[in-house]
Amino acid sequence: MVCHAGSGRTDCALESMKNRLKVLRAERDWSQQDLADALGVSRQSVNAIETGKYDPSLPLAFRIADVFDLAIEAIFLRD
Amino acid sequence: MAGWNSMAPYMRRYSIRILLFMASYVVILTASLSFARSGAAHGQATKIGLALITAFPVIGVFWAIFRLLVETDDEYQRFLFAKQTLFATAFTLVIVTVWQFLQVYDVVATGPQWMGVIWFAMLGLAGPIARWKA
């Protein structure tokens, strides 16, 4: 969530996290279905996370990090 | 049955439950109506019993839908199902509210009825809306 203070009120807009899933998949030559199978979710779910339509829960983010053998912050970026 | 085998286990359980409840509904409704309209006089307790027995499979469908929300282990799919049920509930409330006021102003003779059926229809309508661009 990004908040801007101004004229006596705070405006907050929901913004999805950026992530490096597409790049990381490409480096390993994995399809969305390959990653979905590794995570035990649907391909539609991987696509939604990858394109920023859906931010995963912390447990799923940890599972994604485990699959890529990286830290969460190496996959999901602050903005 | 490639589609069935590729289906997630929670969807398979959901499909089996829905099929069982819908088949039960057809059998129970047919049998109960035949019994109720057989010409014999039935007591109030019997009529209440028939109403409860007929309602049971419909309640079962509601249970199956909400079990689906609990058992879906893919969180994005669960989010989409939850969105679909909320849309269905909102659409149903809109229809029922308008219908209620149509009755208040004597445009129609009877107020909202068969709300469960309306909700199921709205659930079907809400599916593609909830999944649009998902």
Backbone of each chain as ProteinMPNN parsed JSONL, in Angstrom:
{"seq_chain_A": "MVCHAGSGRTDCALESMKNRLKVLRAERDWSQQDLADALGVSRQSVNAIETGKYDPSLPLAFRIADVFDLAIEAIFLRD", "coords_chain_A": {"N_chain_A": [[0.854, -1.192, 0.0], [0.568, 2.195, -0.86], [0.958, 5.325, 0.517], [0.049, 8.754, 0.527], [0.504, 11.772, 2.115], [-1.435, 14.686, 2.409], [-2.948, 17.927, 2.227], [-4.337, 17.722, 4.694], [-5.359, 15.115, 4.768], [-4.872, 11.583, 4.283], [-4.024, 9.871, 1.418], [-4.405, 6.678, 0.257], [-3.368, 4.121, -1.866], [-3.981, 0.928, -3.201], [-1.405, -1.078, -4.235], [0.011, -3.6, -6.22], [2.658, -5.888, -5.4], [5.844, -5.877, -7.0], [7.448, -8.444, -8.894], [9.948, -11.002, -9.613], [9.316, -13.292, -10.951], [8.848, -14.117, -13.649], [11.291, -13.716, -14.922], [12.951, -15.363, -13.389], [11.81, -17.83, -13.907], [12.295, -18.007, -16.643], [15.08, -18.127, -16.657], [15.449, -20.679, -15.731], [14.214, -22.11, -17.597], [11.523, -22.836, -17.261], [8.069, -23.481, -17.605], [4.934, -21.746, -16.944], [3.216, -23.696, -16.071], [4.983, -25.662, -15.171], [6.068, -24.403, -12.916], [3.711, -24.067, -11.477], [3.024, -26.75, -10.963], [5.164, -27.459, -9.319], [4.609, -25.905, -7.131], [2.131, -26.738, -6.384], [-0.224, -25.492, -7.152], [-2.671, -23.9, -9.358], [-2.078, -23.203, -12.885], [-3.217, -20.831, -13.6], [-3.131, -19.454, -11.214], [-0.379, -19.041, -10.844], [0.079, -17.388, -13.037], [-1.484, -15.161, -12.296], [-0.111, -14.25, -10.052], [2.399, -13.718, -11.131], [1.841, -11.685, -12.991], [1.114, -9.676, -11.335], [-1.509, -9.434, -10.513], [-2.355, -10.628, -8.296], [-1.288, -10.83, -4.981], [0.704, -13.128, -3.312], [0.06, -15.095, -0.303], [1.987, -15.064, 2.77], [2.868, -17.747, 3.484], [2.692, -18.996, 0.909], [4.427, -17.405, -0.541], [6.821, -18.065, 0.733], [6.956, -20.744, -0.084], [7.326, -20.397, -2.81], [9.794, -19.126, -2.759], [11.333, -21.217, -1.733], [11.169, -23.077, -3.838], [12.635, -21.785, -5.832], [14.954, -21.601, -4.498], [15.788, -19.273, -3.217], [15.902, -16.147, -1.336], [12.911, -14.596, -0.053], [12.849, -11.826, -0.512], [14.439, -11.628, -2.711], [12.882, -12.285, -4.738], [10.347, -11.056, -4.558], [9.654, -7.65, -4.774], [9.85, -4.406, -3.203], [8.489, -2.21, -4.482]], "CA_chain_A": [[0.0, 0.0, 0.0], [1.342, 3.429, -0.95], [0.153, 6.4, 1.09], [0.566, 10.116, 0.346], [-0.162, 12.725, 3.006], [-1.568, 15.996, 1.774], [-4.14, 18.724, 2.51], [-5.067, 17.287, 5.88], [-5.805, 13.725, 4.75], [-3.9, 10.669, 3.697], [-4.552, 9.067, 0.316], [-3.719, 5.404, 0.134], [-3.784, 3.331, -3.028], [-3.451, -0.432, -3.161], [-0.563, -1.42, -5.379], [0.546, -4.941, -6.044], [4.108, -5.995, -5.351], [6.51, -6.34, -8.226], [8.186, -9.682, -8.632], [10.869, -11.439, -10.678], [8.966, -14.672, -11.283], [8.977, -14.411, -15.075], [12.732, -13.792, -15.21], [13.481, -16.555, -12.714], [11.309, -18.993, -14.662], [12.995, -18.032, -17.935], [16.454, -18.579, -16.387], [15.425, -22.138, -15.506], [13.458, -22.677, -18.723], [10.293, -23.422, -16.72], [6.799, -22.872, -18.024], [4.071, -21.425, -15.793], [2.668, -24.968, -15.586], [6.052, -26.323, -14.398], [6.12, -23.753, -11.598], [2.441, -24.385, -10.798], [3.134, -28.133, -10.476], [6.119, -27.47, -8.204], [3.982, -25.222, -5.985], [0.845, -27.375, -6.06], [-1.326, -24.564, -7.431], [-3.04, -23.911, -10.77], [-1.297, -22.32, -13.758], [-3.896, -19.531, -13.522], [-2.643, -18.791, -9.993], [0.99, -18.579, -11.122], [-0.052, -16.254, -13.953], [-2.016, -14.013, -11.547], [0.971, -13.736, -9.188], [3.465, -13.209, -12.019], [1.425, -10.432, -13.637], [0.809, -8.694, -10.302], [-2.943, -9.32, -10.22], [-2.599, -11.213, -6.973], [-0.105, -10.966, -4.127], [0.549, -14.377, -2.554], [0.18, -15.051, 1.161], [3.367, -15.303, 3.214], [3.244, -19.159, 3.304], [2.913, -19.312, -0.516], [5.647, -16.688, -0.933], [7.934, -18.89, 1.214], [7.038, -21.932, -0.948], [7.921, -19.935, -4.076], [11.22, -18.898, -2.465], [11.962, -22.545, -1.603], [11.259, -23.694, -5.17], [13.735, -21.132, -6.545], [16.116, -21.627, -3.603], [16.19, -17.87, -3.021], [15.173, -15.463, -0.261], [11.68, -13.957, -0.546], [13.108, -10.468, -1.015], [15.118, -11.715, -4.009], [11.824, -12.58, -5.725], [9.32, -10.007, -4.449], [10.293, -6.353, -4.546], [8.989, -3.481, -2.449], [7.584, -1.498, -5.401]], "C_chain_A": [[0.891, 1.243, 0.0], [0.464, 4.565, -0.452], [0.843, 7.743, 0.857], [-0.214, 11.04, 1.265], [-0.281, 14.062, 2.282], [-2.906, 16.611, 2.089], [-5.008, 18.105, 3.611], [-5.579, 15.853, 5.847], [-4.748, 12.859, 4.062], [-4.572, 9.839, 2.62], [-3.733, 7.788, 0.197], [-4.251, 4.671, -1.09], [-3.165, 1.946, -2.917], [-2.636, -0.683, -4.42], [-0.007, -2.811, -5.152], [2.075, -4.89, -6.052], [4.652, -6.358, -6.724], [7.247, -7.625, -7.891], [9.018, -10.075, -9.86], [10.555, -12.852, -11.153], [9.237, -15.024, -12.743], [10.456, -14.605, -15.453], [13.316, -15.083, -14.621], [13.031, -17.845, -13.423], [12.093, -19.157, -15.957], [14.431, -18.546, -17.756], [16.53, -20.098, -16.239], [14.693, -22.884, -16.618], [12.217, -23.427, -18.236], [9.088, -22.713, -17.327], [6.011, -22.503, -16.757], [3.51, -22.717, -15.196], [3.701, -25.725, -14.755], [6.102, -25.742, -12.979], [4.859, -24.073, -10.796], [2.493, -25.796, -10.202], [4.065, -28.205, -9.266], [5.507, -26.871, -6.945], [2.681, -25.891, -5.534], [-0.32, -26.417, -6.198], [-1.647, -24.629, -8.93], [-2.139, -22.968, -11.577], [-1.876, -20.899, -13.72], [-3.393, -18.734, -12.305], [-1.235, -18.241, -10.21], [0.937, -17.341, -12.025], [-0.526, -14.997, -13.209], [-0.939, -13.398, -10.656], [2.033, -13.047, -10.055], [3.108, -11.847, -12.623], [0.981, -9.369, -12.624], [-0.666, -8.512, -10.012], [-3.241, -9.808, -8.814], [-1.276, -11.316, -6.218], [-0.269, -12.223, -3.275], [0.625, -14.147, -1.046], [1.638, -15.32, 1.52], [3.753, -16.789, 3.076], [3.521, -19.518, 1.839], [4.184, -18.62, -1.019], [6.88, -17.48, -0.474], [8.103, -20.139, 0.345], [7.69, -21.57, -2.285], [9.433, -19.74, -3.891], [11.959, -20.228, -2.361], [12.175, -23.201, -2.964], [12.446, -23.099, -5.952], [15.044, -21.133, -5.74], [16.694, -20.22, -3.418], [15.448, -17.309, -1.804], [13.942, -14.775, -0.862], [11.972, -12.592, -1.178], [13.919, -10.458, -2.315], [14.111, -11.989, -5.127], [10.776, -11.468, -5.753], [9.976, -8.699, -4.035], [9.308, -5.388, -3.9], [8.034, -2.708, -3.343], [8.095, -1.617, -6.822]], "O_chain_A": [[1.849, 1.329, 0.767], [-0.65, 4.752, -0.942], [2.063, 7.856, 0.975], [-1.442, 11.092, 1.207], [0.659, 14.51, 1.625], [-3.903, 15.898, 2.208], [-6.225, 17.983, 3.48], [-6.185, 15.409, 6.822], [-3.862, 13.353, 3.363], [-5.577, 9.177, 2.878], [-2.511, 7.83, 0.053], [-5.461, 4.617, -1.31], [-1.989, 1.799, -2.585], [-3.13, -0.518, -5.535], [0.394, -3.162, -4.043], [2.69, -3.989, -6.623], [4.003, -7.055, -7.504], [7.621, -7.86, -6.741], [8.825, -9.568, -10.965], [11.424, -13.534, -11.695], [9.782, -16.085, -13.045], [10.814, -15.521, -16.193], [14.075, -15.794, -15.28], [13.785, -18.814, -13.517], [12.499, -20.258, -16.329], [14.937, -19.299, -18.588], [17.538, -20.719, -16.577], [14.565, -24.108, -16.593], [11.898, -24.508, -18.729], [9.099, -21.499, -17.533], [6.375, -22.897, -15.649], [3.347, -22.83, -13.981], [3.355, -26.356, -13.756], [6.169, -26.471, -11.989], [4.924, -24.32, -9.592], [2.057, -26.011, -9.071], [3.789, -28.923, -8.305], [5.84, -27.273, -5.83], [2.195, -25.637, -4.432], [-1.296, -26.509, -5.454], [-0.97, -25.332, -9.681], [-1.52, -22.058, -11.025], [-1.147, -19.91, -13.794], [-3.25, -17.513, -12.361], [-0.932, -17.116, -9.811], [1.66, -16.37, -11.804], [-0.029, -13.9, -13.462], [-0.86, -12.177, -10.52], [2.494, -11.948, -9.748], [3.963, -10.97, -12.748], [0.527, -8.292, -13.009], [-1.052, -7.554, -9.343], [-4.255, -9.445, -8.218], [-0.281, -11.819, -6.74], [-1.278, -12.369, -2.586], [1.175, -13.15, -0.578], [2.426, -15.751, 0.678], [4.85, -17.083, 2.601], [4.466, -20.253, 1.548], [4.926, -19.182, -1.825], [7.871, -17.559, -1.2], [9.226, -20.556, 0.061], [8.497, -22.329, -2.823], [10.236, -20.129, -4.739], [13.084, -20.354, -2.844], [13.218, -23.803, -3.218], [13.166, -23.819, -6.643], [16.094, -20.722, -6.235], [17.907, -20.012, -3.457], [14.496, -17.912, -1.308], [13.937, -14.417, -2.04], [11.425, -12.245, -2.225], [14.073, -9.413, -2.946], [14.448, -11.932, -6.309], [10.371, -11.0, -6.817], [10.747, -8.646, -3.077], [8.093, -5.534, -4.033], [6.863, -2.562, -2.991], [7.477, -1.088, -7.746]]}, "seq_chain_B": "MAGWNSMAPYMRRYSIRILLFMASYVVILTASLSFARSGAAHGQATKIGLALITAFPVIGVFWAIFRLLVETDDEYQRFLFAKQTLFATAFTLVIVTVWQFLQVYDVVATGPQWMGVIWFAMLGLAGPIARWKA", "coords_chain_B": {"N_chain_B": [[-11.906, -39.868, -19.489], [-10.263, -37.591, -19.118], [-10.459, -34.937, -18.302], [-11.621, -35.193, -15.786], [-9.601, -36.563, -14.383], [-7.566, -34.7, -14.424], [-8.545, -32.806, -12.821], [-8.467, -30.8, -9.851], [-8.192, -32.284, -6.566], [-9.967, -31.129, -4.636], [-11.911, -30.032, -6.267], [-12.926, -32.285, -7.455], [-14.111, -33.555, -5.259], [-16.04, -31.644, -4.659], [-17.597, -31.693, -7.025], [-18.628, -34.316, -6.95], [-20.145, -34.171, -4.574], [-22.04, -32.186, -5.282], [-23.357, -33.45, -7.434], [-24.45, -35.677, -6.091], [-26.18, -34.428, -4.23], [-27.891, -33.024, -5.964], [-29.033, -35.106, -7.442], [-30.299, -36.44, -5.331], [-32.113, -34.476, -4.663], [-33.875, -34.394, -6.866], [-35.013, -36.979, -6.7], [-36.095, -36.97, -4.063], [-37.818, -34.735, -4.165], [-39.648, -35.496, -6.168], [-40.735, -37.851, -5.037], [-41.747, -36.854, -2.6], [-43.626, -34.902, -3.417], [-45.397, -36.529, -4.84], [-46.319, -38.118, -2.77], [-47.467, -36.147, -1.09], [-49.512, -35.206, -2.684], [-51.178, -37.285, -3.02], [-53.777, -37.532, -2.389], [-54.635, -38.325, 0.073], [-55.331, -37.112, 3.389], [-53.028, -35.114, 5.107], [-51.28, -34.637, 8.155], [-50.181, -31.699, 10.02], [-47.603, -32.042, 11.044], [-46.54, -33.993, 9.356], [-46.485, -32.59, 6.961], [-44.635, -30.607, 7.584], [-42.424, -32.201, 7.989], [-42.102, -33.223, 5.369], [-41.44, -30.845, 4.056], [-38.988, -30.221, 5.274], [-37.458, -32.464, 4.578], [-37.393, -32.191, 1.802], [-36.054, -29.789, 1.593], [-33.562, -30.476, 2.506], [-31.543, -31.578, 0.561], [-31.065, -29.231, -0.903], [-30.021, -27.523, 0.987], [-27.791, -29.007, 1.383], [-26.385, -28.526, -0.977], [-25.662, -25.866, -0.584], [-23.961, -26.28, 1.596], [-21.977, -27.826, 0.325], [-20.878, -25.947, -1.419], [-19.789, -24.1, 0.373], [-18.002, -25.755, 1.695], [-16.241, -26.143, -0.344], [-14.965, -23.693, -0.406], [-13.545, -23.907, 1.947], [-11.935, -26.161, 1.546], [-10.391, -25.701, -0.71], [-7.15, -25.719, -1.713], [-5.607, -24.062, -3.156], [-4.77, -20.894, -2.986], [-5.344, -18.649, -4.61], [-7.386, -19.558, -6.269], [-9.263, -20.022, -4.281], [-9.718, -17.418, -3.462], [-10.954, -16.457, -5.791], [-13.289, -18.057, -5.837], [-14.461, -17.191, -3.448], [-14.942, -14.536, -4.101], [-16.783, -14.946, -6.146], [-18.973, -16.084, -4.715], [-19.615, -13.941, -3.076], [-20.359, -12.0, -4.964], [-22.6, -13.334, -6.021], [-24.268, -13.335, -3.786], [-24.614, -10.579, -3.431], [-25.908, -9.87, -5.877], [-28.247, -11.372, -5.583], [-29.383, -10.162, -3.32], [-29.904, -7.645, -4.359], [-31.868, -8.241, -6.307], [-33.881, -9.353, -4.677], [-34.447, -7.199, -2.977], [-35.447, -5.238, -4.767], [-37.625, -6.663, -5.768], [-39.091, -6.969, -3.407], [-39.882, -4.305, -2.898], [-41.41, -3.872, -5.159], [-43.549, -5.389, -4.522], [-44.423, -4.054, -2.245], [-45.381, -1.687, -3.377], [-47.518, -2.659, -4.727], [-47.121, -3.651, -7.316], [-46.475, -6.215, -7.98], [-47.999, -9.301, -6.924], [-46.969, -11.115, -5.051], [-44.27, -11.365, -2.685], [-40.63, -11.696, -2.461], [-39.553, -14.933, -3.406], [-38.316, -18.325, -3.462], [-35.569, -17.921, -2.934], [-33.199, -19.311, -2.598], [-32.933, -20.653, -5.024], [-32.679, -18.465, -6.714], [-30.247, -17.51, -5.775], [-28.507, -19.615, -6.491], [-28.708, -19.411, -9.28], [-27.605, -16.884, -9.598], [-25.078, -17.419, -8.688], [-24.078, -18.938, -10.746], [-24.082, -17.004, -12.744], [-22.281, -15.22, -11.64], [-19.861, -16.504, -11.803], [-18.28, -16.304, -14.359], [-17.998, -13.527, -14.216], [-16.551, -13.019, -11.873], [-14.224, -14.249, -12.619], [-13.351, -12.847, -14.743], [-10.768, -11.577, -16.603], [-9.075, -12.754, -14.774]], "CA_chain_B": [[-12.178, -38.927, -18.396], [-9.036, -36.825, -18.899], [-10.823, -33.751, -17.541], [-11.848, -35.597, -14.399], [-8.32, -36.92, -13.775], [-6.725, -33.513, -14.268], [-9.231, -31.9, -11.898], [-7.906, -30.761, -8.495], [-8.985, -33.138, -5.668], [-11.07, -30.397, -3.991], [-12.972, -29.857, -7.268], [-13.555, -33.601, -7.634], [-15.006, -33.757, -4.099], [-17.156, -30.7, -4.841], [-18.459, -32.18, -8.115], [-19.344, -35.506, -6.453], [-21.168, -33.719, -3.609], [-23.112, -31.486, -5.996], [-24.116, -34.458, -8.178], [-25.237, -36.469, -5.135], [-27.278, -33.609, -3.673], [-28.869, -32.705, -7.011], [-29.769, -36.352, -7.727], [-31.18, -36.651, -4.167], [-33.185, -33.478, -4.73], [-34.857, -34.846, -7.869], [-35.705, -38.159, -6.162], [-36.874, -36.587, -2.875], [-38.9, -33.827, -4.569], [-40.652, -36.288, -6.898], [-41.4, -38.753, -4.095], [-42.491, -36.07, -1.598], [-44.806, -34.297, -4.06], [-46.337, -37.621, -5.137], [-46.923, -38.498, -1.485], [-48.298, -35.044, -0.586], [-50.679, -35.001, -3.55], [-51.783, -38.597, -3.262], [-55.211, -37.459, -2.104], [-54.86, -38.565, 1.5], [-55.139, -35.93, 4.23], [-51.803, -35.234, 5.9], [-51.209, -33.762, 9.324], [-49.208, -30.597, 9.934], [-46.257, -32.57, 11.319], [-46.105, -34.678, 8.128], [-46.164, -31.557, 5.961], [-43.362, -29.98, 8.005], [-41.405, -33.218, 7.703], [-41.876, -33.235, 3.913], [-40.736, -29.602, 3.697], [-37.605, -30.33, 5.743], [-36.779, -33.492, 3.767], [-37.165, -31.635, 0.455], [-35.058, -28.711, 1.706], [-32.259, -31.025, 2.891], [-30.511, -31.582, -0.492], [-30.743, -27.845, -1.31], [-29.094, -27.071, 2.034], [-26.56, -29.752, 1.094], [-25.646, -27.823, -2.04], [-25.026, -24.707, 0.079], [-22.854, -26.832, 2.382], [-20.916, -28.241, -0.609], [-20.23, -24.733, -1.933], [-18.962, -23.502, 1.417], [-16.894, -26.688, 1.927], [-15.28, -25.876, -1.418], [-14.16, -22.543, 0.027], [-12.654, -24.358, 3.023], [-11.023, -27.217, 1.107], [-9.536, -25.281, -1.832], [-5.798, -25.481, -1.187], [-4.968, -23.089, -4.031], [-5.336, -19.676, -2.381], [-5.901, -17.734, -5.614], [-8.679, -20.122, -6.66], [-10.174, -19.785, -3.154], [-10.056, -15.996, -3.555], [-11.923, -16.305, -6.885], [-14.549, -18.664, -5.392], [-15.042, -16.294, -2.439], [-15.434, -13.374, -4.86], [-17.98, -15.409, -6.858], [-20.102, -16.234, -3.778], [-20.01, -12.593, -2.626], [-21.104, -11.4, -6.087], [-23.905, -14.015, -6.082], [-25.052, -12.837, -2.652], [-24.96, -9.174, -3.716], [-26.916, -9.859, -6.951], [-29.496, -11.9, -5.013], [-29.942, -9.129, -2.436], [-30.442, -6.587, -5.23], [-33.12, -8.749, -6.89], [-34.871, -9.52, -3.606], [-34.821, -5.859, -2.494], [-36.325, -4.619, -5.779], [-38.865, -7.471, -5.779], [-39.829, -6.64, -2.181], [-40.531, -2.997, -3.056], [-42.462, -4.03, -6.175], [-44.718, -5.903, -3.809], [-44.89, -2.978, -1.363], [-46.144, -0.727, -4.186], [-48.598, -3.406, -5.404], [-46.843, -3.946, -8.725], [-46.596, -7.682, -8.035], [-48.841, -9.783, -5.82], [-46.2, -11.833, -4.019], [-42.914, -10.9, -2.407], [-39.546, -12.595, -2.864], [-39.676, -16.37, -3.17], [-37.283, -19.185, -4.06], [-34.306, -17.166, -2.892], [-32.093, -20.259, -2.805], [-32.818, -20.883, -6.475], [-32.131, -17.215, -7.282], [-28.817, -17.448, -5.401], [-27.781, -20.573, -7.349], [-28.645, -18.83, -10.627], [-26.659, -15.767, -9.527], [-23.74, -18.006, -8.54], [-23.673, -19.292, -12.107], [-23.818, -15.75, -13.454], [-21.128, -14.554, -11.028], [-18.629, -17.235, -12.118], [-17.447, -15.624, -15.366], [-17.713, -12.132, -13.827], [-15.456, -13.07, -10.886], [-13.005, -14.74, -13.276], [-13.036, -12.0, -15.885], [-9.384, -11.072, -16.538], [-8.376, -13.328, -13.61]], "C_chain_B": [[-10.917, -38.119, -18.054], [-9.317, -35.596, -18.05], [-10.995, -34.059, -16.072], [-10.521, -35.864, -13.696], [-7.429, -35.697, -13.545], [-7.329, -32.502, -13.282], [-8.57, -31.948, -10.511], [-8.79, -31.603, -7.564], [-10.167, -32.415, -5.015], [-12.238, -30.182, -4.965], [-13.697, -31.175, -7.53], [-14.546, -33.855, -6.507], [-16.254, -32.888, -4.243], [-18.136, -31.223, -5.891], [-19.275, -33.391, -7.664], [-20.46, -35.086, -5.499], [-22.347, -33.061, -4.32], [-23.988, -32.494, -6.748], [-25.01, -35.273, -7.242], [-26.428, -35.682, -4.596], [-28.335, -33.294, -4.738], [-29.711, -33.938, -7.374], [-30.749, -36.638, -6.586], [-32.371, -35.716, -4.238], [-34.283, -33.929, -5.688], [-35.688, -36.01, -7.308], [-36.625, -37.755, -5.01], [-38.056, -35.701, -3.268], [-40.029, -34.609, -5.256], [-41.453, -37.159, -5.924], [-42.277, -37.977, -3.107], [-43.745, -35.451, -2.202], [-45.86, -35.361, -4.382], [-47.083, -38.024, -3.868], [-47.902, -37.42, -1.008], [-49.583, -34.888, -1.388], [-51.404, -36.312, -3.87], [-53.282, -38.611, -2.968], [-55.534, -37.675, -0.638], [-54.623, -37.275, 2.284], [-53.901, -36.135, 5.1], [-51.829, -34.226, 7.04], [-50.125, -32.708, 9.135], [-47.776, -31.102, 10.12], [-45.693, -33.27, 10.072], [-45.677, -33.659, 7.087], [-44.834, -30.864, 6.291], [-42.206, -30.927, 7.703], [-41.069, -33.261, 6.223], [-41.083, -31.998, 3.47], [-39.262, -29.704, 4.083], [-36.816, -31.338, 4.902], [-36.452, -32.939, 2.378], [-36.085, -30.544, 0.499], [-33.653, -29.263, 1.935], [-31.221, -31.033, 1.75], [-30.126, -30.18, -0.974], [-29.753, -27.254, -0.291], [-27.737, -27.751, 1.832], [-25.722, -29.082, 0.019], [-24.947, -26.583, -1.46], [-23.791, -25.175, 0.86], [-21.679, -27.18, 1.465], [-20.152, -27.022, -1.133], [-19.313, -24.133, -0.865], [-17.818, -24.429, 1.846], [-15.806, -26.462, 0.878], [-14.359, -24.717, -1.023], [-13.151, -22.959, 1.099], [-11.563, -25.283, 2.469], [-10.1, -26.817, -0.043], [-8.148, -24.93, -1.303], [-4.975, -24.556, -2.088], [-5.561, -21.732, -3.654], [-5.91, -18.698, -3.408], [-7.265, -18.221, -6.092], [-9.707, -19.896, -5.547], [-10.645, -18.324, -3.16], [-11.119, -15.764, -4.638], [-13.285, -16.894, -6.507], [-15.256, -17.753, -4.377], [-15.656, -15.065, -3.114], [-16.751, -13.739, -5.561], [-19.18, -15.511, -5.915], [-20.561, -14.857, -3.257], [-20.789, -11.865, -3.718], [-22.513, -11.997, -6.143], [-24.816, -13.503, -4.97], [-25.513, -11.405, -2.906], [-26.049, -9.098, -4.792], [-28.269, -10.315, -6.414], [-30.164, -10.843, -4.14], [-30.543, -7.983, -3.254], [-31.808, -7.016, -5.774], [-34.221, -8.798, -5.83], [-35.358, -8.154, -3.093], [-35.783, -5.18, -3.471], [-37.674, -5.333, -5.787], [-39.744, -7.112, -4.578], [-40.579, -5.31, -2.339], [-41.591, -3.011, -4.156], [-43.736, -4.545, -5.517], [-45.314, -4.818, -2.903], [-45.777, -1.992, -2.13], [-47.186, -1.408, -5.091], [-48.374, -3.613, -6.904], [-46.944, -5.454, -8.943], [-47.341, -8.15, -6.784], [-48.044, -10.437, -4.697], [-44.792, -11.279, -3.893], [-41.891, -11.95, -2.806], [-39.775, -14.047, -2.463], [-38.505, -17.095, -3.826], [-35.917, -18.498, -4.08], [-33.082, -18.057, -3.071], [-31.845, -20.488, -4.275], [-32.217, -19.645, -7.156], [-30.63, -17.146, -7.002], [-27.989, -18.398, -6.259], [-27.621, -20.005, -8.763], [-27.612, -17.693, -10.652], [-25.226, -16.263, -9.365], [-23.194, -18.391, -9.917], [-23.292, -18.06, -12.906], [-22.525, -15.094, -12.954], [-19.799, -15.222, -11.399], [-17.758, -16.522, -13.143], [-17.113, -14.184, -14.99], [-16.526, -12.101, -12.854], [-14.14, -13.463, -11.544], [-12.606, -13.91, -14.499], [-11.67, -11.359, -15.669], [-8.599, -11.65, -15.367], [-7.139, -14.104, -14.06]], "O_chain_B": [[-10.547, -37.975, -16.889], [-8.521, -35.244, -17.18], [-10.57, -33.288, -15.211], [-10.327, -35.449, -12.554], [-6.641, -35.659, -12.601], [-6.714, -31.488, -12.953], [-8.163, -33.016, -10.054], [-10.007, -31.638, -7.744], [-11.239, -32.998, -4.852], [-13.399, -30.151, -4.557], [-14.9, -31.2, -7.79], [-15.667, -34.306, -6.741], [-17.372, -33.334, -3.985], [-19.349, -31.202, -5.683], [-20.467, -33.486, -7.957], [-21.585, -35.579, -5.596], [-23.505, -33.337, -4.007], [-25.215, -32.405, -6.706], [-26.175, -35.529, -7.549], [-27.543, -36.199, -4.515], [-29.531, -33.297, -4.448], [-30.92, -33.843, -7.585], [-31.891, -37.028, -6.829], [-33.496, -36.099, -3.919], [-35.469, -33.857, -5.366], [-36.913, -36.021, -7.429], [-37.792, -38.146, -4.977], [-39.166, -35.887, -2.769], [-41.207, -34.409, -4.961], [-42.682, -37.2, -5.976], [-43.401, -38.382, -2.812], [-44.808, -35.467, -1.58], [-47.058, -35.13, -4.22], [-48.295, -38.24, -3.878], [-49.015, -37.725, -0.58], [-50.616, -34.49, -0.85], [-52.137, -36.418, -4.854], [-53.971, -39.588, -3.265], [-56.588, -37.255, -0.161], [-53.808, -36.444, 1.885], [-53.738, -37.173, 5.742], [-52.334, -33.113, 6.899], [-49.283, -32.795, 8.241], [-46.855, -30.647, 9.442], [-44.505, -33.148, 9.774], [-44.658, -33.821, 6.417], [-44.026, -30.577, 5.407], [-41.15, -30.51, 7.226], [-39.898, -33.327, 5.851], [-40.185, -32.084, 2.632], [-38.387, -29.318, 3.307], [-35.658, -31.101, 4.557], [-35.371, -33.186, 1.843], [-35.302, -30.397, -0.439], [-32.665, -28.608, 1.603], [-30.112, -30.537, 1.95], [-28.993, -29.962, -1.404], [-28.789, -26.581, -0.656], [-26.685, -27.16, 2.074], [-24.493, -29.071, 0.096], [-23.8, -26.289, -1.796], [-22.728, -24.558, 0.797], [-20.528, -26.873, 1.779], [-18.93, -27.061, -1.274], [-18.196, -23.709, -1.163], [-16.78, -23.955, 2.307], [-14.613, -26.572, 1.165], [-13.152, -24.749, -1.264], [-12.04, -22.431, 1.153], [-10.405, -25.196, 2.878], [-9.128, -27.518, -0.324], [-7.984, -23.973, -0.545], [-3.801, -24.299, -1.822], [-6.718, -21.45, -3.965], [-6.869, -17.988, -3.105], [-8.184, -17.428, -6.297], [-10.874, -19.614, -5.822], [-11.813, -18.034, -2.899], [-12.056, -14.989, -4.447], [-14.321, -16.306, -6.817], [-16.471, -17.565, -4.432], [-16.742, -14.615, -2.749], [-17.702, -12.957, -5.572], [-20.279, -15.079, -6.262], [-21.751, -14.642, -3.027], [-21.773, -11.186, -3.427], [-23.497, -11.272, -6.291], [-26.003, -13.266, -5.195], [-26.662, -11.058, -2.631], [-27.01, -8.344, -4.64], [-29.305, -9.734, -6.737], [-31.378, -10.653, -4.214], [-31.572, -7.421, -2.879], [-32.778, -6.26, -5.712], [-35.342, -8.344, -6.058], [-36.543, -7.982, -2.811], [-36.8, -4.618, -3.065], [-38.728, -4.697, -5.81], [-40.961, -6.969, -4.699], [-41.748, -5.196, -1.969], [-42.559, -2.253, -4.097], [-44.847, -4.185, -5.904], [-46.532, -4.674, -2.802], [-46.79, -1.522, -1.612], [-47.664, -0.83, -6.067], [-49.332, -3.735, -7.668], [-47.442, -5.908, -9.974], [-47.319, -7.496, -5.741], [-48.406, -10.322, -3.525], [-44.205, -10.792, -4.859], [-42.231, -12.966, -3.412], [-40.144, -14.343, -1.326], [-37.795, -16.522, -4.651], [-35.213, -18.495, -5.089], [-32.064, -17.632, -3.618], [-30.701, -20.516, -4.728], [-31.372, -19.754, -8.044], [-29.842, -16.774, -7.871], [-26.899, -18.042, -6.707], [-26.552, -20.1, -9.367], [-26.844, -17.561, -11.605], [-24.28, -15.629, -9.833], [-22.015, -18.197, -10.213], [-22.311, -18.064, -13.649], [-21.775, -14.498, -13.727], [-18.742, -14.595, -11.323], [-16.618, -16.169, -12.842], [-16.07, -13.666, -15.391], [-15.62, -11.278, -12.985], [-13.068, -13.064, -11.089], [-11.644, -14.233, -15.196], [-11.447, -10.679, -14.667], [-7.562, -11.102, -14.996], [-6.422, -14.658, -13.227]]}, "name": "protein", "num_of_chains": 2, "seq": "MVCHAGSGRTDCALESMKNRLKVLRAERDWSQQDLADALGVSRQSVNAIETGKYDPSLPLAFRIADVFDLAIEAIFLRDMAGWNSMAPYMRRYSIRILLFMASYVVILTASLSFARSGAAHGQATKIGLALITAFPVIGVFWAIFRLLVETDDEYQRFLFAKQTLFATAFTLVIVTVWQFLQVYDVVATGPQWMGVIWFAMLGLAGPIARWKA"}
